[in-house]
Amino acid sequence: METIKLKHKLNDLKSGKIKAVDNVKYFLERIEKENKKINAILHINENAIKEAEEVDRKIKEGKAGKLAGLVIAVKSCINVTGLIANCASKTLENYEATFDADVVKKIKQEDAIIIGMTNMDEFACGISGETSAFGHTVNPAAHERVPGGSSSGSAASVAAGFCDLALGTDTGGSIRNPASHTGIVGIKPSYGRVSRYGLIDLSMSLDQIGPFSKDVYGAALLLEVISGKSRNDPTTFDKEVPKYSHFEDYEKLKEIKIGMSSDFEKLCKNKEIYNLVENAANLIAEKLNSKIHNVNLEYADLAVQSYYPIVYVEFFSGTRKLDGRKYGKKIEEHCGEEVLRRILGGKIISQAEFHGTYYRKALAAKKLITEDFNKAFKQVDVLICPVTPELPHKLGDKIDPKDAYAFDALTIPANLAGVCSGVINVGQIDGVPVGMQIICNSFNEKLMFDIMKIFEDLKLE
């Protein structure tokens, strides 16, 4: 089964059994053959084979890094020198990055090869992968449905077998939502765990870059590489980065306290989804000789209302540099409907006569949600909940913006609280993948991965 073989593949690459060049060529052939149907990759790295040749040389000399020979796709809002970072917008259609984001530098230092830039909702404004100026992305796991967004192309690239791993960004669920819909693993790290330097962000106080993988090992290894304090990003913390990819034996994790919340249950409209997740949580609890505790998250229902004023204001502020003088074209004249909605909303909220009316109240609610999680993690070690309240909609369905915004009700709280959250596939409903969130306290990604790995192993038994 391909999902369990990444560690073995990496060992084969490092031993020379598989050549990095052959790995790149394999994915390039798949992209050439399948990408027209999926529309996950917007731009190919024309130097990928040449870079793989250099990695093969380093492997032969015994000087290769942790990711030697693995192929990675990067969301088009993360700068990679010489590649197009257009945020899937006509505004930056031909913008060629002149530097590497911190996460990209780290990946290159560990000898992975970046194969190309992925499709996304325009400027990360969207929940479905349909707002890209270059056409929607198709869900490889359910072709008639959306793959989720905004990191649609990165998730679809992993799910479709266009790369080994991918990078996305998560503001309110933009990694976890598509990971759930495409049946793969996706991670939103704690705020400040990963440098945002080189990211064209949606919301500076919420965004985090994180990994996609077909298995827990791959996601853990990639997060291990990209984590750490950066001199370029003052929001990063000087915290030890554990060996996420070295999992604890489940015996050492026995009797940890697992929480679920009836407050999250109320937000999950599709009860089949909740039942799948609840059954999985019970399996984990049984394996760890633990019980499920109900945790009170009384302000969880304020998440969506708190999130969007913050995003609108910070996105409006961040886009003021896109005035057509230095970077690309003037955004208001070339962006899509959802981007314009957020710009105009942010402008209105930011006007002097509304000072303190919406944005500061949203920040106050954000603080309440953070306190909710602080209390919760004094009672339990890990929280388990669904990723989305419903299944992904069908491509082309007209969705009211209010309904679209509510779709992130179960993922937004982790961003507002700054805690870490990982998604792993828990099953299917009507042939559509469904994910489960494993949420742990800030900078406790190690426990999050250990619990995810336990469930992955349970699925194989």
C-alpha positions in Angstrom: 0.0 0.0 0.0 1.6 3.3 -1.2 0.6 5.3 1.9 2.8 3.2 4.2 5.9 3.1 2.0 7.3 6.6 2.2 9.9 5.7 4.9 11.0 2.7 2.8 11.2 4.8 -0.3 13.4 7.3 1.5 15.7 4.5 2.6 15.8 3.2 -0.9 16.7 6.7 -2.2 19.4 7.2 0.4 20.9 3.8 -0.4 20.9 4.4 -4.1 18.4 1.7 -4.8 16.1 4.3 -6.3 17.7 7.3 -8.1 16.4 10.8 -7.3 16.4 11.5 -11.0 14.1 8.5 -11.6 11.8 9.7 -8.8 11.5 13.1 -10.4 10.9 11.6 -13.9 8.2 9.4 -12.5 6.3 12.3 -11.1 6.8 14.5 -14.2 5.3 11.7 -16.3 2.3 11.4 -14.0 1.8 15.2 -14.1 2.0 15.2 -17.9 -0.5 12.4 -18.1 -3.0 13.4 -15.4 -2.7 17.0 -14.4 -5.0 18.2 -17.2 -7.9 16.4 -15.5 -7.0 17.4 -11.9 -5.5 20.9 -12.5 -3.4 20.7 -9.3 0.0 21.9 -10.7 0.2 25.4 -12.2 3.9 25.6 -12.9 6.7 22.9 -13.3 10.3 23.5 -12.1 12.2 23.1 -15.3 15.4 22.5 -13.4 14.0 19.6 -11.3 15.9 16.8 -13.2 19.2 18.8 -13.0 18.6 19.3 -9.2 17.9 15.6 -8.8 21.2 14.8 -10.5 23.0 16.9 -7.9 21.1 15.1 -5.1 22.2 11.7 -6.5 25.8 12.9 -6.5 25.5 13.9 -2.8 23.8 10.6 -1.9 26.7 8.8 -3.6 29.2 10.8 -1.5 27.2 10.2 1.7 26.5 13.9 2.2 22.7 13.9 1.5 20.1 15.4 3.9 17.0 14.1 5.6 14.7 14.4 2.6 17.2 13.3 0.0 15.5 12.6 -3.3 12.0 13.2 -2.2 9.8 15.3 -4.5 7.8 18.2 -3.0 5.1 20.5 -4.5 4.7 24.0 -3.1 1.5 26.1 -2.8 1.7 29.1 -5.1 1.8 31.7 -2.3 5.2 30.5 -1.0 8.2 32.0 -2.7 10.6 29.6 -4.5 13.5 31.3 -6.4 12.8 31.3 -10.1 9.3 29.8 -9.9 6.0 31.6 -10.4 4.4 32.6 -7.0 1.1 34.0 -8.4 -1.3 33.1 -5.6 -3.5 31.7 -8.4 -4.4 35.3 -9.4 -4.2 37.4 -12.5 -2.8 40.1 -10.2 0.5 38.3 -9.9 0.2 36.2 -13.0 3.8 36.3 -14.1 5.4 37.1 -10.8 8.7 35.2 -10.5 10.0 34.8 -7.0 13.4 36.3 -6.4 14.1 34.5 -3.1 13.4 31.3 -1.2 10.9 31.3 1.8 12.5 30.0 5.0 10.6 26.7 4.6 11.9 26.3 1.1 15.5 27.0 2.1 15.2 24.2 4.8 13.7 21.8 2.3 16.5 22.4 -0.2 19.1 22.1 2.5 17.8 18.6 3.2 18.0 17.7 -0.5 14.4 17.4 -1.5 13.5 18.5 -5.0 10.7 21.0 -5.6 8.7 19.8 -8.6 6.5 22.8 -9.1 3.9 25.3 -7.8 0.3 24.2 -7.0 -3.1 25.6 -7.7 -5.1 27.3 -4.9 -8.0 29.5 -4.1 -7.0 33.0 -5.2 -4.9 34.6 -2.5 -6.0 31.8 -0.3 -9.6 33.2 -0.2 -11.8 30.2 -0.4 -12.8 26.8 1.0 -13.2 24.8 -2.1 -10.4 25.3 -4.7 -12.8 26.9 -7.1 -11.8 30.6 -6.9 -8.4 30.2 -8.7 -8.0 32.5 -11.7 -6.6 29.5 -13.6 -9.5 27.0 -13.2 -10.7 24.9 -10.3 -8.9 21.9 -8.9 -10.6 18.5 -9.1 -10.7 16.1 -6.1 -8.7 13.0 -7.1 -10.6 11.0 -4.5 -14.1 12.1 -5.6 -13.9 13.6 -9.1 -17.4 15.2 -9.0 -16.6 17.1 -5.8 -14.4 19.9 -4.8 -11.0 19.0 -3.1 -11.4 21.8 -0.5 -9.3 24.9 -0.1 -7.5 27.0 -0.1 -4.6 24.6 -0.4 -6.5 22.6 -3.0 -3.6 22.0 -5.5 -1.2 20.9 -2.8 -3.6 18.3 -1.3 -4.7 17.1 -4.8 -1.0 16.8 -5.9 -0.4 14.4 -3.0 -3.6 12.5 -3.4 -3.2 12.2 -7.2 0.4 10.9 -6.8 2.1 14.0 -8.4 4.7 14.3 -5.6 5.8 12.6 -2.4 4.9 15.5 -0.1 3.5 19.1 -0.4 3.4 22.3 1.4 0.2 24.3 2.0 -0.9 27.1 4.3 -3.7 27.1 6.9 -5.5 30.3 8.1 -8.7 28.7 9.2 -8.6 25.2 7.9 -6.9 25.6 4.5 -4.7 22.5 5.0 -7.0 20.4 7.1 -10.1 20.9 5.0 -8.6 19.6 1.7 -6.7 16.9 3.6 -10.0 15.6 4.8 -11.7 15.8 1.4 -8.9 14.1 -0.5 -8.2 11.4 2.1 -4.7 12.3 3.1 -2.7 13.6 6.1 -2.5 17.4 6.7 -1.0 19.4 9.5 -1.6 22.9 10.9 1.3 23.5 13.2 1.2 25.7 16.4 1.3 29.4 15.6 5.0 30.4 15.7 6.3 26.8 15.1 7.1 27.5 11.4 8.5 30.6 9.9 6.2 32.6 7.6 9.0 34.5 6.0 8.5 34.2 2.2 4.8 33.5 2.5 2.3 35.8 0.7 -0.1 35.5 3.6 -3.9 35.9 4.0 -3.8 36.8 7.7 -0.6 37.5 9.4 -1.9 36.6 12.9 -3.4 33.3 11.9 -1.5 31.8 8.9 0.8 28.8 9.3 2.7 26.7 6.7 2.3 23.0 7.0 2.8 19.6 5.3 0.6 17.2 3.3 1.5 13.5 3.0 -0.2 10.2 2.3 1.0 8.9 5.7 1.8 10.2 9.1 5.5 9.6 8.8 5.9 11.9 5.8 4.0 14.7 7.4 6.0 14.3 10.6 9.3 14.3 8.8 8.5 17.4 6.7 7.3 19.4 9.7 10.5 18.4 11.5 12.5 19.9 8.7 10.6 23.2 8.3 10.1 24.0 12.0 12.2 26.3 14.2 12.9 29.8 15.2 13.8 32.2 12.3 15.7 35.5 12.5 13.4 36.6 9.6 10.1 36.0 11.4 9.6 37.5 14.9 6.5 35.5 15.4 8.5 32.3 15.6 9.4 30.9 19.0 12.7 29.5 20.3 11.2 26.1 21.1 12.9 22.7 20.8 11.8 20.8 17.7 11.3 17.2 18.6 11.9 14.2 16.3 8.3 14.0 15.2 9.1 11.1 12.9 10.2 8.9 15.8 6.9 7.8 17.3 6.3 6.7 20.9 5.3 3.1 21.5 1.6 3.2 22.4 2.4 1.5 25.7 4.1 4.7 26.8 1.0 6.7 25.9 -1.5 4.6 27.9 -4.1 6.3 30.0 -3.6 9.7 28.4 -6.8 11.7 28.6 -8.8 12.1 25.4 -11.5 14.8 25.0 -14.4 15.4 22.7 -16.8 18.3 22.9 -20.6 18.4 22.6 -20.0 22.0 21.5 -18.2 20.7 18.3 -20.9 18.0 17.9 -23.6 20.8 17.6 -21.6 22.4 14.8 -21.4 19.2 12.8 -24.5 19.1 10.6 -23.8 15.7 9.1 -24.2 13.3 11.9 -22.7 10.4 9.9 -19.4 12.4 9.9 -19.6 12.8 13.7 -20.4 9.2 14.2 -17.4 8.1 12.1 -15.1 10.3 14.1 -16.6 9.3 17.5 -16.1 5.6 16.6 -12.5 6.3 15.7 -11.9 8.2 19.0 -13.4 5.3 20.9 -11.0 2.9 19.1 -8.0 5.1 20.1 -9.3 5.3 23.7 -9.6 1.5 23.9 -6.1 1.0 22.5 -4.7 3.4 25.1 -6.8 2.1 28.0 -8.4 5.6 28.2 -11.9 7.1 28.3 -13.5 9.8 26.3 -14.1 13.0 28.4 -16.6 15.6 27.4 -14.9 19.0 27.3 -16.7 22.3 27.4 -15.8 24.8 24.6 -18.5 27.3 25.2 -17.1 29.9 22.8 -16.5 27.6 19.9 -19.7 28.9 18.2 -18.1 32.4 18.0 -15.2 31.2 15.9 -16.5 32.1 12.5 -17.9 35.5 13.6 -14.5 36.3 15.2 -12.3 34.9 12.4 -13.7 36.8 9.4 -13.3 40.4 10.7 -9.7 39.6 11.6 -9.0 38.1 8.2 -10.8 40.9 6.3 -8.8 43.6 8.1 -5.4 41.8 7.8 -5.9 40.8 4.2 -6.9 44.3 3.3 -3.8 45.7 5.0 -1.6 43.1 3.3 -2.9 43.7 -0.2 -2.2 47.5 -0.1 1.2 46.8 -1.7 -0.5 45.3 -4.7 -1.2 48.7 -6.3 0.2 47.9 -9.7 3.4 49.9 -9.2 5.9 47.4 -7.8 4.2 44.0 -7.7 2.1 42.9 -10.7 -1.2 44.6 -11.4 -3.6 46.5 -9.2 -5.5 43.9 -7.2 -8.9 45.5 -7.2 -8.9 45.6 -11.0 -7.8 42.0 -11.6 -9.0 39.8 -8.7 -12.0 37.6 -8.5 -15.3 38.1 -6.5 -14.2 36.4 -3.2 -11.0 38.4 -3.1 -12.8 41.6 -3.8 -15.4 40.8 -1.1 -12.6 40.5 1.5 -10.8 43.6 0.4 -13.9 45.8 0.5 -15.0 44.2 3.8 -11.6 44.9 5.3 -11.6 48.5 4.0 -15.0 49.2 5.6 -14.0 47.6 9.0 -10.7 49.6 8.9 -12.3 53.0 8.4 -11.8 55.4 11.2 -15.5 55.7 12.2 -15.6 52.0 12.9 -12.4 52.0 14.9 -12.7 49.4 17.7 -16.2 48.3 16.7 -15.5 45.0 14.9 -11.8 44.1 14.7 -11.0 44.7 18.4 -14.2 42.8 19.4 -13.1 39.9 17.2 -9.7 39.9 19.0 -11.5 39.9 22.3 -13.5 36.8 21.2 -10.3 35.2 19.9 -8.9 35.6 23.5 -12.0 33.9 24.9 -11.5 30.9 22.5 -7.8 30.7 23.5 -8.8 30.6 27.1 -11.4 27.9 26.3 -8.6 25.7 24.9 -6.3 26.5 27.8 -8.9 25.2 30.2 -9.6 22.2 28.0 -6.0 21.1 27.9 -5.9 21.2 31.7 -8.5 18.5 31.7 -7.4 16.4 28.7 -4.2 15.8 26.7 -5.8 15.6 23.2 -9.0 16.7 21.6 -10.7 14.8 18.8 -13.3 16.2 16.5 -14.5 16.3 12.8 -12.8 18.5 10.2 -15.9 19.8 8.4 -19.6 19.9 9.3 -20.6 18.4 5.9 -19.2 16.5 2.9 -17.6 18.7 0.2 -20.1 20.1 -2.3 -20.2 19.1 -5.9 -18.1 21.1 -8.4 -20.1 24.0 -9.8 -22.7 24.1 -7.0 -23.7 27.6 -6.0 -22.8 28.1 -2.4 -23.9 31.2 -0.4 -20.9 33.0 1.1 -22.4 32.7 4.6 -22.7 28.9 4.2 -19.2 28.7 2.8 -17.7 30.6 5.7 -19.6 28.4 8.2 -17.8 25.4 6.6 -14.7 26.1 8.6 -16.5 26.3 11.9 -14.7 23.2 13.2 -11.2 24.2 12.0 -11.1 27.9 12.8 -10.9 27.5 16.6 -7.4 25.9 16.4 -6.1 28.9 14.4 -7.7 31.4 16.8 -6.2 29.6 19.8 -2.8 29.0 18.1 -2.8 25.3 18.9 -1.7 22.5 16.6 -4.0 20.2 14.7 -3.6 17.3 12.4 -6.0 15.5 10.1 -6.0 11.8 9.2 -8.5 9.9 7.1 -11.2 8.1 9.2 -13.2 6.5 6.4 -15.7 7.4 3.7 -19.3 8.4 3.3 -20.9 7.8 -0.1 -17.4 7.2 -1.5 -16.2 10.6 -0.3 -13.2 10.7 2.2 -13.8 12.0 5.7 -11.1 13.2 8.0 -10.6 13.4 11.8 -8.9 16.2 13.6 -6.4 15.5 16.4 -5.8 18.7 18.3 -3.1 19.2 20.9 -1.9 22.2 22.9 0.6 24.7 21.5 4.0 23.2 20.6 2.8 19.7 21.5 3.0 18.4 17.9 4.9 15.3 19.2 1.8 14.0 21.0 -0.4 14.9 18.1 1.7 12.8 15.7 1.9 9.9 18.2 -1.9 9.7 18.4 -2.2 10.0 14.6 0.2 7.2 14.2 -1.7 5.0 16.6 -4.8 5.4 14.6 -3.0 4.8 11.3 -1.7 1.5 12.7 -5.2 0.6 14.0 -6.5 1.1 10.4 -4.0 -1.5 9.2 -4.7 -4.1 11.8 
